[in-house]
């Protein structure tokens, strides 16, 4: 919500957020919150409800992200991996596994665009650590064991001491119809954009012009056109310089 607000009125940054929406903090992120002024259309919000699974999350994330890359063509991505969407979170209401969560990281990485990956929310601390460890391995293309190695906080991972989480048996309140509605509206929003914004470009002068300017620099020093002052109290035309009462300097008598 804070990041979206910071860039809400500009097209220089596009924000894409998937989140629980409704009677839930912070209460922002309606699908109609699309930006304002120059930023109209560049805030992309996917409001979801409780029980999101790996499969249904991907059904929203992948097609919308693909469309963003096609239309907006960003030069860089900042990906915030909020862990409060994992199953078993104390406050979150989604039901994602680590592998489902990391699939979004893997998909974003597949575009080959420079990407800064950040952590995010998460209120079951041991699962936040699990998430960041696993997604670091995904980013580095390294396989890691499902057995958590012994460490100073080993007992926090009881009773199974495993890396991966098993989703809970709970209802997914996101119906196929509601997901299709959100996906269709977001794709339509992106389709309506004029394309990637651009900055004003100026032609770089050829190297020989730069050398010519450098050679010419100073060649008229001391010429008739120079602003030569023989007296600090006078102008170059011989007139008296007017002294303002707020100015302090050494005057000549």
C-alpha positions in Angstrom: 0.0 0.0 0.0 2.8 2.4 0.9 4.8 1.6 -2.3 1.7 2.0 -4.5 0.9 5.3 -2.9 4.4 6.6 -3.5 4.0 6.0 -7.3 0.3 6.4 -7.7 0.5 9.5 -9.9 3.4 8.6 -12.1 3.9 6.1 -15.0 7.6 5.8 -14.3 6.9 2.8 -11.9 4.2 0.2 -12.3 3.1 -1.6 -9.1 1.5 -5.1 -9.1 0.0 -6.4 -5.9 -1.8 -9.7 -5.0 -3.4 -9.5 -1.6 -6.2 -10.4 0.7 -8.9 -7.7 0.3 -11.9 -6.9 2.4 -12.2 -6.8 6.2 -8.4 -7.0 6.5 -5.5 -4.5 7.2 -4.7 -2.1 5.6 -8.0 -2.1 3.6 -6.4 -0.8 0.4 -6.0 -2.4 -3.0 -9.4 -2.4 -4.6 -9.3 -3.6 -8.3 -10.5 -0.1 -9.3 -7.5 1.6 -7.6 -5.5 1.9 -10.8 -3.6 5.2 -10.3 -4.2 8.9 -10.9 -3.1 11.6 -13.2 -0.1 10.4 -15.2 -0.2 7.2 -13.3 -3.7 6.1 -14.3 -3.6 2.5 -15.2 -0.1 1.8 -13.8 -1.3 0.5 -10.4 -2.4 -3.1 -10.8 -4.3 -4.6 -7.9 -5.5 -8.2 -7.6 -7.9 -8.4 -4.6 -8.3 -12.0 -3.4 -9.9 -13.7 -0.5 -9.1 -16.4 2.0 -7.8 -19.9 1.2 -5.7 -19.2 -2.0 -3.9 -22.3 -3.1 -0.7 -22.7 -5.2 -2.7 -23.4 -8.4 -5.2 -20.6 -8.1 -2.4 -18.1 -7.2 -0.5 -18.9 -10.3 -3.7 -18.6 -12.4 -3.6 -14.9 -11.5 0.1 -14.1 -11.1 1.4 -15.6 -14.3 -0.9 -14.2 -17.0 -1.0 -10.8 -15.4 2.8 -10.7 -15.0 3.3 -11.8 -18.6 1.0 -9.0 -19.8 2.9 -6.4 -17.7 6.2 -7.5 -19.2 4.7 -7.3 -22.7 3.1 -3.9 -22.3 5.2 -2.1 -19.8 8.6 -3.6 -20.6 10.3 -2.6 -17.3 14.1 -2.0 -17.2 14.2 -3.5 -13.7 11.9 -5.4 -11.2 11.7 -5.1 -7.5 10.0 -8.3 -6.2 8.8 -8.3 -2.6 8.3 -11.8 -1.3 5.8 -11.4 1.5 5.7 -14.6 3.5 2.3 -13.9 5.2 0.6 -15.6 2.2 2.1 -19.0 3.3 0.0 -21.6 5.0 -0.1 -21.5 8.7 0.6 -17.8 9.0 -0.7 -16.3 12.3 -2.3 -13.3 10.5 -2.4 -14.2 6.8 -5.4 -16.0 5.2 -3.8 -17.7 2.2 -2.8 -21.4 2.0 0.4 -21.4 -0.2 3.2 -23.8 0.1 6.8 -22.8 -0.2 7.0 -24.3 -3.7 3.9 -22.4 -4.9 5.2 -19.2 -3.4 8.6 -19.6 -5.0 7.1 -20.5 -8.4 6.3 -16.7 -8.7 9.9 -15.9 -8.0 11.1 -18.5 -10.6 8.6 -17.1 -13.2 9.7 -13.5 -12.6 13.4 -14.6 -12.9 12.6 -16.3 -16.3 12.2 -12.9 -18.0 15.9 -12.2 -17.6 15.3 -8.6 -16.4 17.5 -7.2 -13.6 15.6 -8.0 -10.4 16.0 -7.0 -6.8 14.4 -9.5 -4.5 13.2 -8.4 -1.1 11.7 -10.1 1.9 8.3 -9.0 3.3 5.6 -9.6 5.8 5.1 -12.9 7.7 4.0 -13.5 11.2 5.0 -17.1 11.8 8.7 -16.4 12.1 10.0 -20.0 11.4 8.1 -20.0 8.2 9.5 -16.7 7.1 13.0 -18.1 7.5 11.9 -21.2 5.6 10.6 -19.1 2.8 13.6 -16.8 2.4 16.0 -19.8 2.6 14.2 -21.7 -0.1 13.6 -18.8 -2.4 17.3 -17.8 -2.2 18.1 -21.4 -3.4 15.6 -20.9 -6.3 17.3 -17.6 -7.3 20.7 -19.3 -7.2 19.5 -22.5 -9.0 20.7 -24.6 -6.1 18.9 -27.6 -4.7 18.8 -27.7 -0.9 17.7 -30.5 1.4 14.3 -30.7 3.0 16.0 -31.5 6.3 16.8 -28.4 8.3 20.4 -28.6 9.5 21.1 -28.2 13.2 21.4 -24.6 14.3 20.9 -22.4 17.3 17.2 -22.2 16.6 16.7 -25.8 15.6 13.9 -26.4 18.2 11.7 -23.8 16.5 11.2 -26.1 13.6 9.7 -28.9 15.6 8.0 -31.3 15.3 9.2 -32.4 11.8 12.3 -30.2 11.4 11.6 -30.0 7.6 12.0 -27.1 5.2 8.7 -27.5 3.2 5.2 -26.8 4.5 2.1 -28.9 4.0 -1.0 -26.8 3.1 -3.9 -27.0 5.5 -7.2 -28.7 4.7 -9.3 -25.6 4.3 -11.8 -24.1 1.9 -10.5 -21.9 -0.9 -13.1 -19.1 -1.0 -11.7 -17.8 -4.3 -14.1 -19.4 -6.9 -13.2 -20.0 -10.5 -15.7 -17.3 -11.5 -14.2 -14.7 -9.1 -10.6 -15.4 -10.2 -11.6 -15.2 -13.9 -13.3 -11.9 -13.2 -10.2 -10.4 -11.5 -7.8 -11.8 -14.2 -10.0 -10.5 -17.1 -10.3 -7.0 -15.6 -6.6 -6.7 -15.0 -5.7 -7.9 -18.5 -8.1 -5.4 -19.9 -6.6 -2.6 -17.8 -3.1 -3.4 -19.1 -4.3 -3.8 -22.7 -5.6 -0.2 -22.5 -2.3 1.3 -21.8 -0.4 3.2 -24.5 2.7 1.1 -23.9 5.9 1.6 -22.0 6.7 5.2 -21.0 9.9 6.7 -22.3 12.3 9.5 -21.3 13.2 12.3 -23.7 16.3 11.2 -25.8 19.0 13.6 -27.0 21.5 12.7 -29.7 25.0 12.3 -28.4 27.4 14.6 -30.4 30.1 12.9 -32.4 33.5 12.6 -30.8 35.2 15.0 -33.2 32.7 17.8 -32.3 33.6 17.3 -28.6 37.3 17.5 -29.5 36.7 20.7 -31.5 34.9 22.3 -28.6 37.7 21.3 -26.2 40.3 22.8 -28.5 38.4 26.0 -28.9 38.0 26.4 -25.1 40.1 29.3 -23.9 41.5 30.4 -27.2 39.9 33.9 -26.9 41.0 34.4 -23.3 42.1 38.0 -22.9 40.3 39.2 -26.0 38.1 42.2 -26.5 35.0 40.3 -25.6 36.2 39.2 -22.2 34.7 40.7 -19.1 37.9 42.2 -17.8 37.6 44.3 -14.6 40.6 46.5 -13.8 38.9 47.8 -10.7 36.7 45.7 -8.4 34.6 48.8 -7.6 33.8 49.5 -11.3 32.1 47.8 -14.1 34.1 47.0 -17.3 32.5 50.1 -18.9 34.0 52.3 -16.2 30.7 52.9 -14.2 30.5 52.7 -10.5 29.2 49.4 -9.1 26.2 49.8 -6.9 26.7 48.3 -3.5 23.8 46.7 -1.7 23.6 47.3 2.0 23.4 43.5 2.6 26.6 42.8 0.6 29.9 42.6 2.4 33.2 42.6 0.6 36.5 44.4 0.5 36.1 47.6 -1.5 38.9 49.6 -3.0 39.2 53.3 -2.3 
